[in-house]
Amino acid sequence: MDYIQPRPSSIVAALYTARDLGVDVAILHGPSGCSFKHARLLEEDGMHVLTTSLADNEFIFGGHDLLVRVLREAEEMFAPRRMAVVGTCVAMIIGEDLQSAILDAGIATPAIAVDIHAGFRENIEGVLATLEPAAAVGWISAGELERQRSLLLKANEVERLRGAASRAYIEPSRGDLKHIAAERLLELAGSGATGAAVMNAKKETAYIFADELIALHDACPEAAVTYMANLEDRGLPKVREDAARILAGMRGRGLEPELVGALDEYGANGQAIGERIREIDPDFALLVGVPHAIPPEYTEGIEVFSITNGPRQVEPLREMGHRHVMVEIDLHPKTLGVREIVESEFGAVLRSMR
């Protein structure tokens, strides 16, 4: 697929994966402005992101010595448990040897070199470029590496079939008005109709998407709704910690969801969730997180309310037959650094109507 709309960066994907592996300090070996916005957001999530600030002189003569110096300074300044040196387009074009710099720095902190740049059409290349050296030094097992590889391929397949990567350009949209959809959802839940409320969320975004299930339960505690969430205990260290916190938060609010898949299995969960929906045979379904992972044959004849965090996902969801499609805007910045469930826009609207 040749895209003419912006797509996620493989460098940024590498940074997020380093965070999920428990890296305390990531060093971007490139210009100071590379991935600036995401670097700043990740700092709010507890990972220090530094840069070697390569400039025109280093573009010509190389930045090896500069990277060695920053590695030593990072170790002295932050006393990290783990570090990662993440490549950029500049570093890869001029042929910088990241692993050599780590060795020459003589640091005691365990560190990996992530040879990556932004010239990939699929950002999963950044994830794999981080996981492979992590497996090589024993941060994850060979089995977990293969599991992650399989999950990434499934997630990519879903995006190409029914997601924002399903065509070269998709017009972004804010979706339907939340108060109108909320009114209809409450009408159904309060009428005795049977429902399914499913969270199939990607990693930390679940801190907000979980609230939408809680809000429905708060508003209609006696409704005939089956709740499901992808909060099983599998995945990289941070992913498992997040799942445990979110599940505890849901239980603390009186909601005990059925567990279907883990937070990193959002792309592979579709069929299992679909089969469970088919067993329930509901009149309506609330699908939040990555709703397009569920094949449309499982929701035919059901009044579907879907909530995504991608404005370019609205049109594909409508084409799948979802009657009410909404977007949680700026969800990633709201969930970075949090350790408990955050109120969602749709959840707030549901509560305001009760």
C-alpha positions as CSV (number, residue, x, y, z in Angstrom):
1,M,0.0,0.0,0.0
2,D,1.3,3.5,-0.9
3,Y,0.0,5.9,1.7
4,I,-0.6,9.6,1.1
5,Q,-1.7,10.2,4.7
6,P,0.8,10.3,7.6
7,R,1.5,7.0,9.3
8,P,3.1,6.1,12.7
9,S,6.9,6.4,12.9
10,S,9.0,3.3,13.5
11,I,11.4,5.4,15.6
12,V,8.5,6.3,17.9
13,A,7.4,2.7,18.0
14,A,10.9,1.8,19.1
15,L,10.8,4.3,22.0
16,Y,7.4,3.0,23.2
17,T,8.7,-0.6,23.1
18,A,11.8,0.4,25.1
19,R,9.5,1.9,27.7
20,D,7.4,-1.4,27.8
21,L,10.7,-3.3,28.4
22,G,11.5,-1.2,31.5
23,V,14.1,1.1,30.0
24,D,14.8,4.1,32.2
25,V,16.8,6.1,29.7
26,A,16.5,6.1,26.0
27,I,19.0,8.1,23.9
28,L,18.0,9.2,20.4
29,H,21.1,9.4,18.3
30,G,20.1,12.2,16.0
31,P,19.1,15.8,15.7
32,S,17.5,17.4,18.8
33,G,14.1,17.8,17.1
34,C,13.7,14.1,16.1
35,S,10.5,12.7,17.6
36,F,10.3,15.7,20.0
37,K,6.6,15.4,20.8
38,H,6.6,11.8,21.7
39,A,9.9,12.1,23.6
40,R,8.3,14.7,25.8
41,L,5.2,12.6,26.3
42,L,7.3,9.6,27.2
43,E,9.1,11.6,29.8
44,E,5.7,12.1,31.5
45,D,5.5,8.3,31.6
46,G,8.7,8.0,33.6
47,M,11.3,7.3,30.9
48,H,14.0,9.9,30.4
49,V,14.5,10.5,26.7
50,L,17.8,12.2,25.8
51,T,19.3,13.2,22.4
52,T,22.8,13.5,21.1
53,S,21.6,16.6,19.2
54,L,23.5,15.8,16.0
55,A,24.1,18.9,13.8
56,D,25.6,19.6,10.4
57,N,29.2,18.9,11.6
58,E,28.3,15.4,12.9
59,F,26.4,14.8,9.6
60,I,29.8,14.9,7.9
61,F,32.3,13.6,10.5
62,G,30.1,11.3,12.6
63,G,28.8,11.4,16.1
64,H,30.4,8.4,17.8
65,D,32.3,10.3,20.4
66,L,29.3,12.4,21.2
67,L,27.1,9.3,21.8
68,V,29.8,7.8,24.0
69,R,29.8,11.0,26.1
70,V,26.0,11.1,26.4
71,L,25.9,7.5,27.5
72,R,28.4,8.2,30.3
73,E,26.5,11.3,31.3
74,A,23.2,9.5,31.3
75,E,24.5,6.7,33.6
76,E,26.0,9.2,36.0
77,M,23.0,11.5,36.1
78,F,20.1,9.0,36.3
79,A,21.6,5.7,37.6
80,P,19.2,3.8,35.3
81,R,18.4,0.1,35.5
82,R,18.3,-0.2,31.7
83,M,19.2,2.0,28.7
84,A,18.5,1.9,25.0
85,V,20.3,3.8,22.2
86,V,17.7,4.4,19.4
87,G,18.8,5.2,15.9
88,T,17.3,7.9,13.7
89,C,17.4,8.6,10.0
90,V,20.6,10.7,10.3
91,A,22.4,8.0,12.3
92,M,21.5,5.3,9.9
93,I,22.3,7.2,6.8
94,I,25.8,8.2,8.0
95,G,26.4,4.6,9.2
96,E,26.7,5.1,12.9
97,D,27.6,1.9,14.9
98,L,25.4,2.2,18.0
99,Q,26.6,-1.0,19.6
100,S,30.3,0.1,19.3
101,A,29.5,3.3,21.1
102,I,27.9,1.4,24.0
103,L,31.0,-0.8,24.3
104,D,33.4,2.2,24.1
105,A,31.4,4.1,26.7
106,G,32.3,1.4,29.3
107,I,29.0,1.8,31.1
108,A,27.9,-0.7,33.7
109,T,24.2,-0.2,32.9
110,P,22.7,-2.9,30.7
111,A,22.0,-1.3,27.4
112,I,20.8,-2.3,23.9
113,A,21.3,-0.7,20.5
114,V,18.2,-0.2,18.4
115,D,19.2,0.2,14.7
116,I,16.1,1.9,13.3
117,H,15.0,4.8,11.1
118,A,11.7,6.3,9.9
119,G,11.9,5.0,6.4
120,F,9.6,2.0,6.9
121,R,6.0,1.9,5.7
122,E,5.0,-0.1,8.8
123,N,5.9,1.0,12.3
124,I,6.1,-2.5,13.6
125,E,9.7,-2.5,12.2
126,G,10.6,-0.2,15.1
127,V,9.0,-2.6,17.6
128,L,11.0,-5.6,16.2
129,A,14.2,-3.6,16.0
130,T,13.9,-3.1,19.8
131,L,12.6,-6.6,20.8
132,E,15.3,-8.5,18.9
133,P,18.3,-7.0,20.8
134,A,16.3,-7.2,24.0
135,A,15.9,-11.0,23.4
136,A,19.6,-11.3,22.6
137,V,20.6,-10.0,26.0
138,G,17.9,-11.9,27.9
139,W,15.5,-9.1,28.7
140,I,12.7,-11.3,27.1
141,S,12.6,-14.9,26.1
142,A,12.9,-16.2,22.6
143,G,9.3,-17.4,23.0
144,E,8.1,-14.0,23.9
145,L,9.9,-12.5,20.9
146,E,8.0,-14.9,18.6
147,R,4.8,-14.2,20.4
148,Q,5.3,-10.5,19.9
149,R,6.2,-11.0,16.2
150,S,3.0,-12.9,15.6
151,L,0.8,-10.3,17.4
152,L,2.4,-7.5,15.4
153,L,1.5,-9.3,12.1
154,K,-2.0,-9.8,13.3
155,A,-2.4,-6.1,14.3
156,N,-1.0,-5.1,10.9
157,E,-3.4,-7.4,9.1
158,V,-6.4,-5.9,10.9
159,E,-5.3,-2.4,10.0
160,R,-4.9,-3.3,6.4
161,L,-8.2,-5.1,6.2
162,R,-10.5,-2.8,8.2
163,G,-8.4,0.0,9.7
164,A,-6.8,3.3,9.0
165,A,-4.3,1.5,6.6
166,S,-7.0,0.0,4.5
167,R,-6.7,2.7,1.8
168,A,-4.2,5.4,0.7
169,Y,-6.2,8.2,2.3
170,I,-9.1,8.4,4.7
171,E,-10.8,11.7,5.7
172,P,-10.4,12.1,9.5
173,S,-13.7,12.6,11.4
174,R,-14.7,13.2,15.0
175,G,-17.6,10.7,14.6
176,D,-21.1,11.0,16.0
177,L,-22.2,13.3,18.8
178,K,-21.6,11.5,22.1
179,H,-24.7,12.7,23.9
180,I,-27.0,11.4,21.1
181,A,-25.3,8.0,21.1
182,A,-25.3,7.9,24.9
183,E,-29.0,8.6,25.1
184,R,-29.8,5.7,22.7
185,L,-27.4,3.3,24.6
186,L,-29.1,4.1,27.9
187,E,-32.5,3.6,26.3
188,L,-31.5,0.1,25.1
189,A,-29.8,-0.9,28.4
190,G,-32.8,0.3,30.4
191,S,-35.4,-1.4,28.2
192,G,-34.5,-4.9,29.0
193,A,-32.6,-5.5,25.8
194,T,-29.5,-7.7,26.1
195,G,-26.1,-6.3,25.4
196,A,-22.4,-6.9,25.2
197,A,-19.9,-4.3,26.3
198,V,-16.4,-5.1,25.1
199,M,-13.0,-3.4,25.7
200,N,-10.4,-4.6,23.2
201,A,-7.9,-1.8,23.8
202,K,-4.2,-1.3,22.9
203,K,-1.9,-1.1,25.9
204,E,-2.2,2.0,28.1
205,T,-5.2,3.4,26.1
206,A,-7.2,0.9,28.3
207,Y,-6.9,3.4,31.2
208,I,-9.6,5.5,29.4
209,F,-11.5,2.8,27.5
210,A,-12.1,0.8,30.6
211,D,-14.0,3.8,32.0
212,E,-16.7,3.5,29.3
213,L,-17.6,0.1,30.5
214,I,-17.6,1.2,34.1
215,A,-19.8,4.2,33.2
216,L,-22.4,2.0,31.5
217,H,-22.4,-0.3,34.5
218,D,-22.8,2.7,36.8
219,A,-25.7,4.1,34.8
220,C,-27.5,0.8,34.4
221,P,-26.3,-1.7,37.0
222,E,-29.2,-4.1,36.5
223,A,-29.1,-4.1,32.7
224,A,-28.7,-7.5,30.9
225,V,-25.1,-6.7,29.7
226,T,-22.2,-9.0,29.5
227,Y,-18.9,-7.2,30.0
228,M,-15.6,-8.3,28.5
229,A,-12.0,-6.9,28.6
230,N,-8.6,-7.9,27.2
231,L,-6.8,-7.8,30.6
232,E,-5.3,-11.2,30.8
233,D,-1.8,-11.4,32.4
234,R,0.6,-11.6,29.4
235,G,3.0,-9.4,27.6
236,L,6.0,-7.1,28.3
237,P,6.5,-5.8,31.9
238,K,4.7,-2.5,31.6
239,V,1.8,-4.1,29.7
240,R,1.2,-6.6,32.4
241,E,1.4,-4.0,35.2
242,D,-1.1,-1.8,33.4
243,A,-3.5,-4.8,32.9
244,A,-3.3,-5.6,36.6
245,R,-4.0,-2.0,37.7
246,I,-6.9,-1.6,35.3
247,L,-8.6,-4.9,36.3
248,A,-8.2,-4.0,39.9
249,G,-9.8,-0.6,39.2
250,M,-12.8,-2.1,37.4
251,R,-13.3,-4.6,40.2
252,G,-13.1,-1.8,42.7
253,R,-16.0,-0.1,40.9
254,G,-18.1,-3.3,41.1
255,L,-17.5,-4.6,37.6
256,E,-16.1,-8.1,37.0
257,P,-15.5,-8.5,33.3
258,E,-14.9,-11.7,31.4
259,L,-11.2,-11.7,30.4
260,V,-10.6,-12.2,26.7
261,G,-7.0,-11.8,25.6
262,A,-4.2,-9.4,26.8
263,L,-3.6,-5.7,26.2
264,D,-1.0,-6.5,23.5
265,E,-3.3,-9.0,21.8
266,Y,-5.9,-6.4,20.5
267,G,-5.2,-7.3,16.9
268,A,-5.5,-11.0,17.5
269,N,-8.6,-11.0,19.7
270,G,-11.2,-10.4,17.1
271,Q,-12.4,-13.9,16.4
272,A,-12.5,-15.0,20.1
273,I,-14.5,-11.9,21.0
274,G,-16.8,-12.4,18.0
275,E,-17.5,-16.0,19.0
276,R,-18.4,-14.9,22.5
277,I,-20.7,-12.2,21.1
278,R,-22.4,-14.8,18.9
279,E,-23.0,-17.0,22.0
280,I,-24.6,-14.1,23.8
281,D,-26.7,-13.0,20.8
282,P,-27.2,-9.5,22.1
283,D,-29.5,-6.8,20.8
284,F,-26.8,-4.2,21.1
285,A,-23.0,-4.0,21.6
286,L,-20.6,-1.4,22.9
287,L,-17.2,-2.0,21.4
288,V,-14.3,0.2,22.6
289,G,-10.6,0.4,21.9
290,V,-9.9,-1.4,18.6
291,P,-13.5,-2.3,17.6
292,H,-12.5,-3.0,14.0
293,A,-10.5,-6.1,15.1
294,I,-13.9,-7.9,15.4
295,P,-14.9,-9.2,12.0
296,P,-18.2,-7.7,10.8
297,E,-19.9,-11.1,10.4
298,Y,-20.1,-11.3,14.2
299,T,-22.0,-8.1,14.6
300,E,-24.5,-8.4,11.7
301,G,-28.0,-7.6,13.0
302,I,-26.7,-6.0,16.2
303,E,-27.0,-2.3,17.0
304,V,-23.3,-1.4,17.5
305,F,-21.8,1.5,19.4
306,S,-18.1,1.7,18.7
307,I,-15.5,4.0,20.2
308,T,-12.0,4.5,18.8
309,N,-9.2,6.9,19.3
310,G,-8.5,7.3,15.6
311,P,-10.3,9.9,13.6
312,R,-9.3,8.0,10.4
313,Q,-11.1,4.9,11.8
314,V,-14.6,6.4,11.8
315,E,-15.3,5.8,8.1
316,P,-14.1,2.2,8.0
317,L,-16.2,1.4,11.1
318,R,-19.3,2.9,9.5
319,E,-18.7,0.8,6.4
320,M,-18.6,-2.3,8.7
321,G,-22.1,-1.5,9.7
322,H,-21.5,0.1,13.1
323,R,-24.5,2.5,13.6
324,H,-22.9,4.8,16.2
325,V,-19.2,5.6,15.9
326,M,-17.4,7.9,18.3
327,V,-13.8,9.1,18.9
328,E,-12.0,9.7,22.1
329,I,-9.7,12.6,21.1
330,D,-6.1,13.0,22.4
331,L,-6.3,9.8,24.2
332,H,-2.6,8.9,24.3
333,P,-1.5,12.1,26.1
334,K,-4.2,11.6,28.6
335,T,-3.0,8.0,29.5
336,L,0.8,8.5,29.6
337,G,2.1,8.4,33.1
338,V,-1.2,7.4,34.7
339,R,-1.6,4.5,37.1
340,E,-5.3,4.4,37.5
341,I,-8.4,4.6,35.3
342,V,-9.1,8.0,33.8
343,E,-12.6,9.3,33.1
344,S,-13.5,9.2,29.4
345,E,-15.5,11.7,27.4
346,F,-18.2,9.2,26.6
347,G,-18.2,8.0,30.2
348,A,-18.7,11.5,31.5
349,V,-21.6,12.0,29.1
350,L,-23.3,8.7,30.2
351,R,-22.9,9.7,33.9
352,S,-24.3,13.2,33.2
353,M,-27.5,11.6,31.9
354,R,-28.1,9.7,35.2
